[in-house]
Amino acid sequence: MLSDFILQPQSWCDKKEKKVFTPYLLYHSTIVFVTSYVLSFDFGFWKATILLTLFHFIIDSVKSYIIQKTKIKQLFFTDQFLHLIAIVGVVLLYDSNFGIQFLFEMETKTLAIITGFLLCTKPANIIIKFLFRTFSIETPVDSPDNDEEKSLPNAGKLIGITERLLALALILLGQYEAVGLIIAAKSILRFNATQKSEYVLVGTLLSFGIAAFTGIAINLINGV
């Protein structure tokens, strides 16, 4: 969550797509190593961290190679799925061979809440962006006939983050009715252009959907 979304600038991603092996791939791999080890809270996890970083490096390199050779850029979800498999596999392998020795006790639900709030910031914006691309939904700013309100997508990012954080907090508190009020308040917005209306509607549904799914999943964790 941190290394691929929060701590990796979009410029690094763009440059990695243009060249298979680039210094930015090494920079990113270093971030993966540091975050994986520090946030493992286990002194011996360095063995697994090396393996995780290697897998991350290979997956990103293969992704860049495929983009270079085929010009296919819709690999985001495949890339993230492979990263998740690598993380789960390496952690299970490490646990079965060495056993995880945390420096201090941590509740799974607490970690899930932290992860959920992180997900509802920049990562959710990126997920929504690639969902738009996957289903060929053109943003208003991409339209050649649109010359007004060029800042809508950027403003939408901030609005999206704010509404997701509010919705997630309310869902965790069990205030589902308040989430409905937020959705109703946002529905007051009206746009003359049909494309702009559809863009806002789809973005809103995806945004609240991510927050709702995350909140409900966290609430299902009972004192683990």
Phi and psi restraints in degrees (value plus and minus 20) as a CYANA .aco file:
   2 LEU   PHI     -96.5   -56.5
   2 LEU   PSI     -68.7   -28.7
   3 SER   PHI     -89.9   -49.9
   3 SER   PSI     -57.1   -17.1
   4 ASP   PHI    -106.3   -66.3
   4 ASP   PSI     -45.3    -5.3
   5 PHE   PHI    -137.5   -97.5
   5 PHE   PSI     -78.8   -38.8
   6 ILE   PHI     -91.2   -51.2
   6 ILE   PSI     -65.2   -25.2
   7 LEU   PHI    -117.4   -77.4
   7 LEU   PSI     -19.9    20.1
   8 GLN   PHI    -128.9   -88.9
   8 GLN   PSI      92.1   132.1
   9 PRO   PHI     -85.5   -45.5
   9 PRO   PSI     132.8   172.8
  10 GLN   PHI     -81.8   -41.8
  10 GLN   PSI     -50.9   -10.9
  11 SER   PHI     -82.0   -42.0
  11 SER   PSI     -54.6   -14.6
  12 TRP   PHI     -85.1   -45.1
  12 TRP   PSI     -63.4   -23.4
  13 CYS   PHI     -81.2   -41.2
  13 CYS   PSI     -63.1   -23.1
  14 ASP   PHI     -83.1   -43.1
  14 ASP   PSI     -61.0   -21.0
  15 LYS   PHI     -93.1   -53.1
  15 LYS   PSI     -51.0   -11.0
  16 LYS   PHI     -89.4   -49.4
  16 LYS   PSI     -48.7    -8.7
  17 GLU   PHI     -92.3   -52.3
  17 GLU   PSI     -44.2    -4.2
  18 LYS   PHI    -106.9   -66.9
  18 LYS   PSI     -38.4     1.6
  19 LYS   PHI    -169.1  -129.1
  19 LYS   PSI     117.0   157.0
  20 VAL   PHI     -85.1   -45.1
  20 VAL   PSI     -74.3   -34.3
  21 PHE   PHI    -129.0   -89.0
  21 PHE   PSI      95.2   135.2
  22 THR   PHI    -160.3  -120.3
  22 THR   PSI     134.3   174.3
  23 PRO   PHI     -75.7   -35.7
  23 PRO   PSI     -48.8    -8.8
  24 TYR   PHI     -89.1   -49.1
  24 TYR   PSI     -46.7    -6.7
  25 LEU   PHI     -87.7   -47.7
  25 LEU   PSI     -57.8   -17.8
  26 LEU   PHI     -89.9   -49.9
  26 LEU   PSI     -60.2   -20.2
  27 TYR   PHI     -79.6   -39.6
  27 TYR   PSI     -66.5   -26.5
  28 HIS   PHI     -84.8   -44.8
  28 HIS   PSI     -61.0   -21.0
  29 SER   PHI     -82.9   -42.9
  29 SER   PSI     -55.7   -15.7
  30 THR   PHI     -84.0   -44.0
  30 THR   PSI     -61.5   -21.5
  31 ILE   PHI     -83.6   -43.6
  31 ILE   PSI     -60.6   -20.6
  32 VAL   PHI     -79.4   -39.4
  32 VAL   PSI     -64.7   -24.7
  33 PHE   PHI     -83.0   -43.0
  33 PHE   PSI     -68.3   -28.3
  34 VAL   PHI     -84.9   -44.9
  34 VAL   PSI     -69.2   -29.2
  35 THR   PHI     -85.8   -45.8
  35 THR   PSI     -58.9   -18.9
  36 SER   PHI     -84.2   -44.2
  36 SER   PSI     -60.6   -20.6
  37 TYR   PHI     -96.9   -56.9
  37 TYR   PSI     -69.0   -29.0
  38 VAL   PHI     -81.5   -41.5
  38 VAL   PSI     -63.4   -23.4
  39 LEU   PHI    -105.4   -65.4
  39 LEU   PSI     -18.3    21.7
  40 SER   PHI     -97.1   -57.1
  40 SER   PSI     -44.6    -4.6
  41 PHE   PHI      34.6    74.6
  41 PHE   PSI      18.7    58.7
  42 ASP   PHI    -165.4  -125.4
  42 ASP   PSI      94.6   134.6
  43 PHE   PHI     -77.6   -37.6
  43 PHE   PSI     -54.5   -14.5
  44 GLY   PHI    -104.2   -64.2
  44 GLY   PSI     -20.4    19.6
  45 PHE   PHI     -93.4   -53.4
  45 PHE   PSI     -22.3    17.7
  46 TRP   PHI     -80.2   -40.2
  46 TRP   PSI     -49.4    -9.4
  47 LYS   PHI     -83.2   -43.2
  47 LYS   PSI     -67.3   -27.3
  48 ALA   PHI     -89.4   -49.4
  48 ALA   PSI     -52.5   -12.5
  49 THR   PHI     -83.3   -43.3
  49 THR   PSI     -60.9   -20.9
  50 ILE   PHI     -80.7   -40.7
  50 ILE   PSI     -63.7   -23.7
  51 LEU   PHI     -86.9   -46.9
  51 LEU   PSI     -61.6   -21.6
  52 LEU   PHI     -80.8   -40.8
  52 LEU   PSI     -64.8   -24.8
  53 THR   PHI     -83.6   -43.6
  53 THR   PSI     -59.9   -19.9
  54 LEU   PHI     -82.7   -42.7
  54 LEU   PSI     -66.0   -26.0
  55 PHE   PHI     -82.0   -42.0
  55 PHE   PSI     -62.3   -22.3
  56 HIS   PHI     -82.2   -42.2
  56 HIS   PSI     -62.8   -22.8
  57 PHE   PHI     -81.8   -41.8
  57 PHE   PSI     -65.3   -25.3
  58 ILE   PHI     -85.2   -45.2
  58 ILE   PSI     -66.0   -26.0
  59 ILE   PHI     -81.4   -41.4
  59 ILE   PSI     -64.9   -24.9
  60 ASP   PHI     -86.7   -46.7
  60 ASP   PSI     -56.5   -16.5
  61 SER   PHI     -86.2   -46.2
  61 SER   PSI     -64.4   -24.4
  62 VAL   PHI     -84.5   -44.5
  62 VAL   PSI     -59.5   -19.5
  63 LYS   PHI     -80.5   -40.5
  63 LYS   PSI     -67.4   -27.4
  64 SER   PHI     -82.0   -42.0
  64 SER   PSI     -59.2   -19.2
  65 TYR   PHI     -83.8   -43.8
  65 TYR   PSI     -64.7   -24.7
  66 ILE   PHI     -83.1   -43.1
  66 ILE   PSI     -62.2   -22.2
  67 ILE   PHI     -82.2   -42.2
  67 ILE   PSI     -61.5   -21.5
  68 GLN   PHI     -84.4   -44.4
  68 GLN   PSI     -60.5   -20.5
  69 LYS   PHI    -103.7   -63.7
  69 LYS   PSI     -54.5   -14.5
  70 THR   PHI    -130.1   -90.1
  70 THR   PSI     -34.9     5.1
  71 LYS   PHI      44.4    84.4
  71 LYS   PSI      -5.0    35.0
  72 ILE   PHI    -105.3   -65.3
  72 ILE   PSI     101.0   141.0
  73 LYS   PHI    -129.1   -89.1
  73 LYS   PSI     -22.1    17.9
  74 GLN   PHI    -106.6   -66.6
  74 GLN   PSI      41.4    81.4
  75 LEU   PHI    -136.5   -96.5
  75 LEU   PSI     -10.4    29.6
  76 PHE   PHI     -78.8   -38.8
  76 PHE   PSI     -72.2   -32.2
  77 PHE   PHI     -89.9   -49.9
  77 PHE   PSI     -55.3   -15.3
  78 THR   PHI     -84.3   -44.3
  78 THR   PSI     -63.2   -23.2
  79 ASP   PHI     -80.1   -40.1
  79 ASP   PSI     -68.0   -28.0
  80 GLN   PHI     -88.0   -48.0
  80 GLN   PSI     -55.8   -15.8
  81 PHE   PHI     -83.5   -43.5
  81 PHE   PSI     -62.4   -22.4
  82 LEU   PHI     -85.7   -45.7
  82 LEU   PSI     -58.3   -18.3
  83 HIS   PHI     -82.5   -42.5
  83 HIS   PSI     -62.3   -22.3
  84 LEU   PHI     -84.0   -44.0
  84 LEU   PSI     -61.8   -21.8
  85 ILE   PHI     -81.2   -41.2
  85 ILE   PSI     -63.4   -23.4
  86 ALA   PHI     -82.2   -42.2
  86 ALA   PSI     -63.9   -23.9
  87 ILE   PHI     -82.9   -42.9
  87 ILE   PSI     -70.1   -30.1
  88 VAL   PHI     -82.4   -42.4
  88 VAL   PSI     -64.3   -24.3
  89 GLY   PHI     -83.3   -43.3
  89 GLY   PSI     -65.1   -25.1
  90 VAL   PHI     -86.4   -46.4
  90 VAL   PSI     -62.5   -22.5
  91 VAL   PHI     -84.1   -44.1
  91 VAL   PSI     -63.4   -23.4
  92 LEU   PHI     -84.2   -44.2
  92 LEU   PSI     -59.5   -19.5
  93 LEU   PHI     -84.4   -44.4
  93 LEU   PSI     -63.5   -23.5
  94 TYR   PHI     -84.7   -44.7
  94 TYR   PSI     -63.6   -23.6
  95 ASP   PHI     -84.1   -44.1
  95 ASP   PSI     -59.7   -19.7
  96 SER   PHI     -91.2   -51.2
  96 SER   PSI     -47.3    -7.3
  97 ASN   PHI    -116.1   -76.1
  97 ASN   PSI     -56.1   -16.1
  98 PHE   PHI    -139.8   -99.8
  98 PHE   PSI     -45.6    -5.6
  99 GLY   PHI      59.6    99.6
  99 GLY   PSI     112.1   152.1
 100 ILE   PHI    -103.1   -63.1
 100 ILE   PSI     105.9   145.9
 101 GLN   PHI    -137.1   -97.1
 101 GLN   PSI      69.2   109.2
 102 PHE   PHI     -87.9   -47.9
 102 PHE   PSI     125.6   165.6
 103 LEU   PHI     -89.3   -49.3
 103 LEU   PSI     -46.6    -6.6
 104 PHE   PHI    -173.9  -133.9
 104 PHE   PSI     141.2   181.2
 105 GLU   PHI     -92.1   -52.1
 105 GLU   PSI     118.6   158.6
 106 MET   PHI    -157.1  -117.1
 106 MET   PSI     117.5   157.5
 107 GLU   PHI    -106.1   -66.1
 107 GLU   PSI     117.0   157.0
 108 THR   PHI     -79.2   -39.2
 108 THR   PSI     -58.8   -18.8
 109 LYS   PHI     -86.3   -46.3
 109 LYS   PSI     -56.2   -16.2
 110 THR   PHI     -82.9   -42.9
 110 THR   PSI     -65.1   -25.1
 111 LEU   PHI     -83.8   -43.8
 111 LEU   PSI     -57.6   -17.6
 112 ALA   PHI     -85.3   -45.3
 112 ALA   PSI     -58.8   -18.8
 113 ILE   PHI     -84.5   -44.5
 113 ILE   PSI     -64.9   -24.9
 114 ILE   PHI     -80.9   -40.9
 114 ILE   PSI     -65.8   -25.8
 115 THR   PHI     -82.9   -42.9
 115 THR   PSI     -58.8   -18.8
 116 GLY   PHI     -83.1   -43.1
 116 GLY   PSI     -63.0   -23.0
 117 PHE   PHI     -87.9   -47.9
 117 PHE   PSI     -56.1   -16.1
 118 LEU   PHI     -83.5   -43.5
 118 LEU   PSI     -63.2   -23.2
 119 LEU   PHI     -79.5   -39.5
 119 LEU   PSI     -55.6   -15.6
 120 CYS   PHI     -98.6   -58.6
 120 CYS   PSI     -19.4    20.6
 121 THR   PHI    -117.3   -77.3
 121 THR   PSI    -141.7  -101.7
 122 LYS   PHI     -80.5   -40.5
 122 LYS   PSI     -61.3   -21.3
 123 PRO   PHI     -75.9   -35.9
 123 PRO   PSI     -62.3   -22.3
 124 ALA   PHI     -83.8   -43.8
 124 ALA   PSI     -58.8   -18.8
 125 ASN   PHI     -78.7   -38.7
 125 ASN   PSI     -63.2   -23.2
 126 ILE   PHI     -89.1   -49.1
 126 ILE   PSI     -60.8   -20.8
 127 ILE   PHI     -80.6   -40.6
 127 ILE   PSI     -65.5   -25.5
 128 ILE   PHI     -82.9   -42.9
 128 ILE   PSI     -60.4   -20.4
 129 LYS   PHI     -79.4   -39.4
 129 LYS   PSI     -64.2   -24.2
 130 PHE   PHI     -95.6   -55.6
 130 PHE   PSI     -46.5    -6.5
 131 LEU   PHI     -86.8   -46.8
 131 LEU   PSI     -59.3   -19.3
 132 PHE   PHI     -80.0   -40.0
 132 PHE   PSI     -64.9   -24.9
 133 ARG   PHI     -85.6   -45.6
 133 ARG   PSI     -60.5   -20.5
 134 THR   PHI     -80.4   -40.4
 134 THR   PSI     -60.1   -20.1
 135 PHE   PHI    -118.8   -78.8
 135 PHE   PSI      -6.0    34.0
 136 SER   PHI      34.7    74.7
 136 SER   PSI      23.7    63.7
 137 ILE   PHI    -111.3   -71.3
 137 ILE   PSI      95.6   135.6
 138 GLU   PHI    -104.2   -64.2
 138 GLU   PSI     107.3   147.3
 139 THR   PHI     -94.3   -54.3
 139 THR   PSI     133.2   173.2
 140 PRO   PHI     -74.8   -34.8
 140 PRO   PSI     -56.8   -16.8
 141 VAL   PHI     -90.2   -50.2
 141 VAL   PSI     -40.1    -0.1
 142 ASP   PHI    -102.1   -62.1
 142 ASP   PSI     -35.3     4.7
 143 SER   PHI     -93.0   -53.0
 143 SER   PSI     109.3   149.3
 144 PRO   PHI     -86.2   -46.2
 144 PRO   PSI     -40.2    -0.2
 145 ASP   PHI    -112.1   -72.1
 145 ASP   PSI     -21.5    18.5
 146 ASN   PHI    -116.9   -76.9
 146 ASN   PSI      97.8   137.8
 147 ASP   PHI    -138.9   -98.9
 147 ASP   PSI     -16.9    23.1
 148 GLU   PHI    -132.0   -92.0
 148 GLU   PSI     130.5   170.5
 149 GLU   PHI      31.0    71.0
 149 GLU   PSI      33.4    73.4
 150 LYS   PHI     -81.0   -41.0
 150 LYS   PSI     -41.5    -1.5
 151 SER   PHI    -105.0   -65.0
 151 SER   PSI     -18.3    21.7
 152 LEU   PHI     -73.8   -33.8
 152 LEU   PSI     -70.6   -30.6
 153 PRO   PHI     -80.7   -40.7
 153 PRO   PSI     -59.6   -19.6
 154 ASN   PHI     -87.5   -47.5
 154 ASN   PSI     -62.2   -22.2
 155 ALA   PHI     -84.8   -44.8
 155 ALA   PSI     -56.1   -16.1
 156 GLY   PHI     -82.1   -42.1
 156 GLY   PSI     -52.4   -12.4
 157 LYS   PHI     -83.1   -43.1
 157 LYS   PSI     -66.4   -26.4
 158 LEU   PHI     -87.2   -47.2
 158 LEU   PSI     -61.8   -21.8
 159 ILE   PHI     -82.4   -42.4
 159 ILE   PSI     -63.1   -23.1
 160 GLY   PHI     -81.4   -41.4
 160 GLY   PSI     -65.3   -25.3
 161 ILE   PHI     -81.4   -41.4
 161 ILE   PSI     -64.8   -24.8
 162 THR   PHI     -82.5   -42.5
 162 THR   PSI     -66.6   -26.6
 163 GLU   PHI     -88.2   -48.2
 163 GLU   PSI     -54.9   -14.9
 164 ARG   PHI     -88.8   -48.8
 164 ARG   PSI     -61.5   -21.5
 165 LEU   PHI     -83.9   -43.9
 165 LEU   PSI     -62.4   -22.4
 166 LEU   PHI     -84.3   -44.3
 166 LEU   PSI     -65.3   -25.3
 167 ALA   PHI     -83.4   -43.4
 167 ALA   PSI     -63.0   -23.0
 168 LEU   PHI     -83.6   -43.6
 168 LEU   PSI     -64.3   -24.3
 169 ALA   PHI     -81.5   -41.5
 169 ALA   PSI     -61.9   -21.9
 170 LEU   PHI     -88.1   -48.1
 170 LEU   PSI     -58.6   -18.6
 171 ILE   PHI     -86.8   -46.8
 171 ILE   PSI     -60.6   -20.6
 172 LEU   PHI     -83.7   -43.7
 172 LEU   PSI     -48.9    -8.9
 173 LEU   PHI    -107.4   -67.4
 173 LEU   PSI     -21.9    18.1
 174 GLY   PHI      59.7    99.7
 174 GLY   PSI      -6.2    33.8
 175 GLN   PHI    -114.2   -74.2
 175 GLN   PSI      47.3    87.3
 176 TYR   PHI     -87.0   -47.0
 176 TYR   PSI     -52.4   -12.4
 177 GLU   PHI     -82.7   -42.7
 177 GLU   PSI     -57.0   -17.0
 178 ALA   PHI     -85.2   -45.2
 178 ALA   PSI     -53.8   -13.8
 179 VAL   PHI     -83.3   -43.3
 179 VAL   PSI     -59.8   -19.8
 180 GLY   PHI     -81.6   -41.6
 180 GLY   PSI     -56.4   -16.4
 181 LEU   PHI     -85.4   -45.4
 181 LEU   PSI     -58.3   -18.3
 182 ILE   PHI     -84.1   -44.1
 182 ILE   PSI     -63.5   -23.5
 183 ILE   PHI     -83.4   -43.4
 183 ILE   PSI     -62.1   -22.1
 184 ALA   PHI     -83.8   -43.8
 184 ALA   PSI     -60.5   -20.5
 185 ALA   PHI     -83.8   -43.8
 185 ALA   PSI     -59.4   -19.4
 186 LYS   PHI     -91.8   -51.8
 186 LYS   PSI     -47.5    -7.5
 187 SER   PHI     -89.4   -49.4
 187 SER   PSI     -31.3     8.7
 188 ILE   PHI     -85.8   -45.8
 188 ILE   PSI     -47.0    -7.0
 189 LEU   PHI     -78.7   -38.7
 189 LEU   PSI     116.6   156.6
 190 ARG   PHI    -154.5  -114.5
 190 ARG   PSI     117.4   157.4
 191 PHE   PHI    -143.7  -103.7
 191 PHE   PSI     124.8   164.8
 192 ASN   PHI     -91.1   -51.1
 192 ASN   PSI     -59.0   -19.0
 193 ALA   PHI     -98.3   -58.3
 193 ALA   PSI     111.1   151.1
 194 THR   PHI     -83.3   -43.3
 194 THR   PSI     -62.2   -22.2
 195 GLN   PHI     -79.3   -39.3
 195 GLN   PSI     -61.8   -21.8
 196 LYS   PHI     -86.8   -46.8
 196 LYS   PSI     -58.6   -18.6
 197 SER   PHI     -83.4   -43.4
 197 SER   PSI     -64.3   -24.3
 198 GLU   PHI     -85.3   -45.3
 198 GLU   PSI     -59.1   -19.1
 199 TYR   PHI     -81.4   -41.4
 199 TYR   PSI     -66.6   -26.6
 200 VAL   PHI     -85.7   -45.7
 200 VAL   PSI     -61.7   -21.7
 201 LEU   PHI     -83.7   -43.7
 201 LEU   PSI     -69.0   -29.0
 202 VAL   PHI     -83.5   -43.5
 202 VAL   PSI     -64.6   -24.6
 203 GLY   PHI     -81.4   -41.4
 203 GLY   PSI     -60.2   -20.2
 204 THR   PHI     -84.8   -44.8
 204 THR   PSI     -65.9   -25.9
 205 LEU   PHI     -82.4   -42.4
 205 LEU   PSI     -63.5   -23.5
 206 LEU   PHI     -85.5   -45.5
 206 LEU   PSI     -61.7   -21.7
 207 SER   PHI     -82.2   -42.2
 207 SER   PSI     -72.0   -32.0
 208 PHE   PHI     -89.2   -49.2
 208 PHE   PSI     -50.6   -10.6
 209 GLY   PHI     -83.0   -43.0
 209 GLY   PSI     -62.9   -22.9
 210 ILE   PHI     -83.9   -43.9
 210 ILE   PSI     -65.1   -25.1
 211 ALA   PHI     -83.6   -43.6
 211 ALA   PSI     -63.1   -23.1
 212 ALA   PHI     -85.8   -45.8
 212 ALA   PSI     -67.0   -27.0
 213 PHE   PHI     -80.2   -40.2
 213 PHE   PSI     -63.6   -23.6
 214 THR   PHI     -83.8   -43.8
 214 THR   PSI     -66.7   -26.7
 215 GLY   PHI     -82.9   -42.9
 215 GLY   PSI     -63.8   -23.8
 216 ILE   PHI     -85.2   -45.2
 216 ILE   PSI     -60.9   -20.9
 217 ALA   PHI     -82.5   -42.5
 217 ALA   PSI     -60.8   -20.8
 218 ILE   PHI     -86.1   -46.1
 218 ILE   PSI     -60.7   -20.7
 219 ASN   PHI     -85.9   -45.9
 219 ASN   PSI     -41.1    -1.1
 220 LEU   PHI     -95.6   -55.6
 220 LEU   PSI     -35.2     4.8
 221 ILE   PHI    -105.2   -65.2
 221 ILE   PSI      89.5   129.5
 222 ASN   PHI    -125.8   -85.8
 222 ASN   PSI      72.5   112.5
 223 GLY   PHI      42.1    82.1
 223 GLY   PSI       9.7    49.7
